[in-house]
């Protein structure tokens, strides 16, 4: 970029001597800046003294452009312009040449800067490759973690008349509620993965109580309630975010919004949000599912029950989020059917 035609001709001829290099010339600093902002460039050779915009202004504007913070810039200045060179360094110039241009010096500096640009590009490509490899490795870890979660959930399932479809439905209902509440996407995914572990603590409940077809006695129900803390104890010390979330859900998904739940009698927003969400999803699906000890409720009856218990058993916001996406609820129910 130089407003003097003879300089443009000179630089063009010198650049052509550099293998695999191509020069794009501008006599207008404004036009050159517009071009450089939107296209890939390895090296800018820039005169300081130009009528529309001087070299320092050019650098300042270019550096403000996303992705152009590190473009290499070789500035051309006069011998007596030390203060200008200092200022140019401050705003982002990479190197300097002084007028009159020495061809050998130009070739050496331009070559060095182009090699630097190539090294940067190779390093960026390497970083991109490494990031992709880390992403693949992380994905493999997440897949193994998800498999662990499903297998843990199945362990409880084998000792409980609830089906695997129930686990999938209530997990997807939970994700739907989280989305309706505006929770971050990462929290929605975390909840989807952790919700299936809500009843993992049932592995610690004796069969004569867990599998009893009749109504539990008060003493038996007190024993059954211990599954919440059992689940928390099983999962709580894991370094996995999914298992940590599962521990929280296992402990508090039987808490009630009015404080009458168990095991801690938490009230309202004292109950973790994941547990408040899972409470709605779990109870709705349990009500609408057939069990050896009960018939399935109709969707209408279950919906009326959930809405009637809003603010008593359930967080009203979670109830509203659930029924605001009723069509999606029906799709989830259809997708994950009991065998």
PyMOL commands that set and color helices and strands:
alter all, ss='L'
color gray80, all
select helices_A, chain A and resi 5-15+29-38+55-63+82-91+103-158+164-180+185-197+200-204+207-210+218-224+227-235+241-252+268-270+273-287+299-308+316-323+326-335
alter helices_A, ss='H'
color red, helices_A
select strands_A, chain A and resi 43-47+72-77+95-98
alter strands_A, ss='S'
color yellow, strands_A
deselect
rebuild
show_as cartoon
